[in-house]
């Protein structure tokens, strides 16, 4: 069975500082990996995804993530955050070619001035 | 293009009552999913429709939950009778195909259900 671990429930950071949100997964097969963001009172929005190929994936709003197969990780990074990045971020995995997503518990990114 | 819409946005009911949640997917999306997030926990899969057929309902917690998608358009999720542990945010999502690699999931804003 798949599982996704997001170790940090909250990450406070100052504006313009870099940030890394951690995600580790477990799966016995090839996987697709995703990061979703949920802004207050909105639905989940896809930030980026890894399917295959280059391990560094770039997404919207200046975010990027790196797939590390040996460490079964897919950490999300941004070199300089804005107040508007305050949101909850979810890492998710699906078996390659399958439909259902397995989510982590989410990490709340709190950006302050 | 209208996104996935869910009604109501909030619902507060008493234990033992019935609640029906509705989801309107993006037009043309045959695949419709229900997910649930109990406070502080993961977002968990409930079930998947392809058109009007239930493709996978392995995540449905028990028989108090009934999902339908008559005509392959909108879907409803009924909880009857509701229990305290049913409280949470219910998300609906839709996609053109079932392959997550080629067809992203579009989520609605969710329905926050509170059972008192």
Boltz contact constraints between the chains, C-beta under 6 A:
constraints:
  - contact:
      token1: [A, 32]
      token2: [B, 100]
      max_distance: 6.0
  - contact:
      token1: [A, 32]
      token2: [B, 101]
      max_distance: 6.0
  - contact:
      token1: [A, 42]
      token2: [B, 109]
      max_distance: 6.0
  - contact:
      token1: [A, 43]
      token2: [B, 107]
      max_distance: 6.0
  - contact:
      token1: [A, 43]
      token2: [B, 108]
      max_distance: 6.0
  - contact:
      token1: [A, 43]
      token2: [B, 109]
      max_distance: 6.0
  - contact:
      token1: [A, 44]
      token2: [B, 107]
      max_distance: 6.0
  - contact:
      token1: [A, 46]
      token2: [B, 104]
      max_distance: 6.0
  - contact:
      token1: [A, 51]
      token2: [B, 101]
      max_distance: 6.0
  - contact:
      token1: [A, 94]
      token2: [B, 100]
      max_distance: 6.0
  - contact:
      token1: [A, 99]
      token2: [B, 98]
      max_distance: 6.0
  - contact:
      token1: [A, 100]
      token2: [B, 45]
      max_distance: 6.0
  - contact:
      token1: [A, 103]
      token2: [B, 42]
      max_distance: 6.0
  - contact:
      token1: [A, 103]
      token2: [B, 43]
      max_distance: 6.0
  - contact:
      token1: [A, 105]
      token2: [B, 42]
      max_distance: 6.0
